[in-house]
Amino acid sequence: MSSARLADRLATAMFWAGAGLVLAILALLLSYVLWHGVRVIDWHFLTSPPSNISAGGGIGPQIFNSFYLLCLTMMIDAPLGLLAGIYLAEYARENRVTGLIRLSIETLTSLPSIVVGLFGLLVFVNMTGWGYSLMAGALALSLINLPLLVRIAEEALRGVPAELREASLALGATRWETIWRVVLPSAFPGLVTGAIIACGRIFGEAAALLYTAGMSSPALDFSNWYPLDPASPLNPFRPAETLAVHIWKVNAESLIPDVRRVADGAAAVLVLIVLFFNLAARWLSRYIYRRLTAS
Amino acid sequence: MSVYAGWKRYKEILGFSLAFLSASLVICLTVAVFYFLGSKGLDTFTVNGVKPSEFLLGTLWWPDRPLEEGGPAVGCLPFILGSLLVSLTAVAVGAPLGIVVAVFMVEIAPSWGQKILQPAIEILAGIPSVVYGYVGLSLLVPFIRNYIGGGGFSVLAGVIVLAVMILPTIISVSADSLKALPPQWKEAALSLGSTRWQTIRLVLVPAARAGLLAAVVLGLARAFGEALAVQMVIGNTRAIPRSILDPVITLTSAITMDMGYTVAGSLWNNVLWTMSLLLLLMSFLFILLIKLIVRGGAVR
């Protein structure tokens, strides 16, 4: 066998080994987290509040806070991301303003999340006077998430064939009517899938929340749903520790004797929820695609 | 003009304006981030009168020691070196592996790569950084302590955690740039009798080098800015490490730990804001570098 052939064989082996290593790392990560965590998870763990000193606490309020914060963030972010995506895909010409918008999007995308958290501390927590609050956390998360949503929206809209727009315009529809009635519905599958992936990303975010939504939760009264009451879970101006922040805090500075149990369980719950978002996006895009193409 | 046509026109203008305003909001937000973090971050120099050279190159760290005991000193070199050491080493480990996997996905086994590796990488990218930190803390740190040496909390632990975390970024950007190459180049090389490895090494990788380099810089940017996963495994000791088994501290972990415990307006607190300004400027620098690389690659 010539040396070139031998080198080729060796290289091929190296490529397979690299791919195998990455799969092995992922398998190790997931199996470690799930193996240790799943036996901790039960109804009590998922619903009861954490305890500060004694063993036996749960992660109920943290799960609620994470989902509530996700909703608030998407309520702020989704319309803005969609509209900005519409501008970039449908209206923007290649000029300096568009260049500046794109540079800004790239800059925001690359911001370390701890830096976003500090910006949030400065502006959303201190300058507004809200203190550590869900609203400050939601605004910080929005800042992280917005560039991603804009990109998702722009890509989904650009994927719509130009013929559809031309047909609609030729029938006498205005530009906005075309966007609203023709382009957006055809881009819908891409938009939804992208939004779910974005949800998974912000659900696990912690660094930006330490100093915006805070590292503590007040005692919540889950029978009180009046959003302006300080004990109400819905109050957007109360501090709220999310699941991801709780994992960090328990590992870093907790005093409870069963740190390992809570950390294992909380990490497994977080991974399961993020995996669920990931699979949901995958499944939904396949389902919608099949419905649209009738195959 | 009829009422209906007027309403239509109004909607047209309203739609455009909303879209344009949302897009311009992105610019405003970016400017706001630079303005607020910039003005707050400069307080160390303007209010406390620290010299920029002391901040960047000093090695003494006594932010709360009074004047009569020789303080205060706010040399951030250990933090800056720690950040550079951990993130550059993580890239040195993660980048070759990431590029190998990207080549595998595009050239060696495209169907297999599409079906199994692509979803695997998406899951890897979706795992939250606290989970990486938690696995590093509860699996990797004890492993290093028991089988390799030292206390476990170390440069090595931080490097491994970061190398895994930046893999998805490096793989997906590298794979995109390899996919964008014209197929004729590969076909020409193969038809001249090159083996697959020769084609990859001598034609495809050099042709995609701008994209690959951009992928590596993007990975470096991610590693440099990562806070919690790193903070959980590196031990956070304010000394310049002598071996990869020694603990280390980074800019991000110092900010994470001390921001909550220092009084607003104190020198210590202001220095933390300056560190975050430094992080912001570094991340912007990485973006400009990537733009430069991509533009340079497009010209050739």
Chai-1 contact restraints between the chains, C-beta under 6 A:
chainA,res_idxA,chainB,res_idxB,connection_type,confidence,min_distance_angstrom,max_distance_angstrom,comment,restraint_id
A,A4,B,T195,contact,1.0,0.0,6.0,A-B,restraint_1
A,A7,B,W197,contact,1.0,0.0,6.0,A-B,restraint_2
A,D8,B,T195,contact,1.0,0.0,6.0,A-B,restraint_3
A,D8,B,R196,contact,1.0,0.0,6.0,A-B,restraint_4
A,D8,B,W197,contact,1.0,0.0,6.0,A-B,restraint_5
A,A11,B,W197,contact,1.0,0.0,6.0,A-B,restraint_6
A,F15,B,V100,contact,1.0,0.0,6.0,A-B,restraint_7
A,F15,B,F104,contact,1.0,0.0,6.0,A-B,restraint_8
A,F15,B,I108,contact,1.0,0.0,6.0,A-B,restraint_9
A,G18,B,L97,contact,1.0,0.0,6.0,A-B,restraint_10
A,G18,B,V100,contact,1.0,0.0,6.0,A-B,restraint_11
A,G18,B,V101,contact,1.0,0.0,6.0,A-B,restraint_12
A,A19,B,V101,contact,1.0,0.0,6.0,A-B,restraint_13
A,A19,B,F104,contact,1.0,0.0,6.0,A-B,restraint_14
A,V22,B,V101,contact,1.0,0.0,6.0,A-B,restraint_15
A,L23,B,A120,contact,1.0,0.0,6.0,A-B,restraint_16
A,I25,B,V164,contact,1.0,0.0,6.0,A-B,restraint_17
A,L26,B,A120,contact,1.0,0.0,6.0,A-B,restraint_18
A,L26,B,L124,contact,1.0,0.0,6.0,A-B,restraint_19
A,L29,B,V135,contact,1.0,0.0,6.0,A-B,restraint_20
A,Y32,B,V135,contact,1.0,0.0,6.0,A-B,restraint_21
A,Y32,B,L139,contact,1.0,0.0,6.0,A-B,restraint_22
A,L80,B,S22,contact,1.0,0.0,6.0,A-B,restraint_23
A,L83,B,L18,contact,1.0,0.0,6.0,A-B,restraint_24
A,L83,B,A19,contact,1.0,0.0,6.0,A-B,restraint_25
A,L83,B,S22,contact,1.0,0.0,6.0,A-B,restraint_26
A,A84,B,S22,contact,1.0,0.0,6.0,A-B,restraint_27
A,A84,B,A23,contact,1.0,0.0,6.0,A-B,restraint_28
A,I86,B,A19,contact,1.0,0.0,6.0,A-B,restraint_29
A,Y87,B,A19,contact,1.0,0.0,6.0,A-B,restraint_30
A,Y87,B,F20,contact,1.0,0.0,6.0,A-B,restraint_31
A,Y87,B,A23,contact,1.0,0.0,6.0,A-B,restraint_32
A,L100,B,I27,contact,1.0,0.0,6.0,A-B,restraint_33
A,I101,B,A23,contact,1.0,0.0,6.0,A-B,restraint_34
A,I101,B,V26,contact,1.0,0.0,6.0,A-B,restraint_35
A,S104,B,V26,contact,1.0,0.0,6.0,A-B,restraint_36
A,S104,B,I27,contact,1.0,0.0,6.0,A-B,restraint_37
A,S104,B,T30,contact,1.0,0.0,6.0,A-B,restraint_38
A,I105,B,V26,contact,1.0,0.0,6.0,A-B,restraint_39
A,E106,B,I287,contact,1.0,0.0,6.0,A-B,restraint_40
A,T107,B,T30,contact,1.0,0.0,6.0,A-B,restraint_41
A,T107,B,F284,contact,1.0,0.0,6.0,A-B,restraint_42
A,T107,B,I287,contact,1.0,0.0,6.0,A-B,restraint_43
A,L108,B,T30,contact,1.0,0.0,6.0,A-B,restraint_44
A,S110,B,A221,contact,1.0,0.0,6.0,A-B,restraint_45
A,S110,B,S283,contact,1.0,0.0,6.0,A-B,restraint_46
A,S110,B,I287,contact,1.0,0.0,6.0,A-B,restraint_47
A,L111,B,S283,contact,1.0,0.0,6.0,A-B,restraint_48
A,P112,B,G225,contact,1.0,0.0,6.0,A-B,restraint_49
A,P112,B,L279,contact,1.0,0.0,6.0,A-B,restraint_50
A,P112,B,S283,contact,1.0,0.0,6.0,A-B,restraint_51
A,I114,B,A227,contact,1.0,0.0,6.0,A-B,restraint_52
A,I114,B,T252,contact,1.0,0.0,6.0,A-B,restraint_53
A,I114,B,I255,contact,1.0,0.0,6.0,A-B,restraint_54
A,V115,B,S276,contact,1.0,0.0,6.0,A-B,restraint_55
A,V115,B,L279,contact,1.0,0.0,6.0,A-B,restraint_56
A,V115,B,L280,contact,1.0,0.0,6.0,A-B,restraint_57
A,L118,B,S276,contact,1.0,0.0,6.0,A-B,restraint_58
A,F119,B,V33,contact,1.0,0.0,6.0,A-B,restraint_59
A,F119,B,L37,contact,1.0,0.0,6.0,A-B,restraint_60
A,L122,B,F36,contact,1.0,0.0,6.0,A-B,restraint_61
A,L122,B,K40,contact,1.0,0.0,6.0,A-B,restraint_62
A,V123,B,F36,contact,1.0,0.0,6.0,A-B,restraint_63
A,T174,B,K8,contact,1.0,0.0,6.0,A-B,restraint_64
A,T174,B,E12,contact,1.0,0.0,6.0,A-B,restraint_65
A,W176,B,K11,contact,1.0,0.0,6.0,A-B,restraint_66
A,W176,B,E12,contact,1.0,0.0,6.0,A-B,restraint_67
A,W176,B,G15,contact,1.0,0.0,6.0,A-B,restraint_68
A,G200,B,G126,contact,1.0,0.0,6.0,A-B,restraint_69
A,G204,B,P128,contact,1.0,0.0,6.0,A-B,restraint_70
A,A206,B,V130,contact,1.0,0.0,6.0,A-B,restraint_71
A,A206,B,L228,contact,1.0,0.0,6.0,A-B,restraint_72
A,A207,B,A227,contact,1.0,0.0,6.0,A-B,restraint_73
A,A207,B,L228,contact,1.0,0.0,6.0,A-B,restraint_74
A,Y211,B,M259,contact,1.0,0.0,6.0,A-B,restraint_75
A,A244,B,P128,contact,1.0,0.0,6.0,A-B,restraint_76
A,A244,B,V130,contact,1.0,0.0,6.0,A-B,restraint_77
A,I247,B,V130,contact,1.0,0.0,6.0,A-B,restraint_78
A,I247,B,Y134,contact,1.0,0.0,6.0,A-B,restraint_79
A,W248,B,V130,contact,1.0,0.0,6.0,A-B,restraint_80
A,W248,B,L228,contact,1.0,0.0,6.0,A-B,restraint_81
A,N251,B,Y134,contact,1.0,0.0,6.0,A-B,restraint_82
A,N251,B,L137,contact,1.0,0.0,6.0,A-B,restraint_83
A,N251,B,M232,contact,1.0,0.0,6.0,A-B,restraint_84
A,A267,B,V131,contact,1.0,0.0,6.0,A-B,restraint_85
A,A267,B,Y134,contact,1.0,0.0,6.0,A-B,restraint_86
A,V271,B,V131,contact,1.0,0.0,6.0,A-B,restraint_87
A,V274,B,G126,contact,1.0,0.0,6.0,A-B,restraint_88
A,N278,B,I123,contact,1.0,0.0,6.0,A-B,restraint_89
A,N278,B,G126,contact,1.0,0.0,6.0,A-B,restraint_90
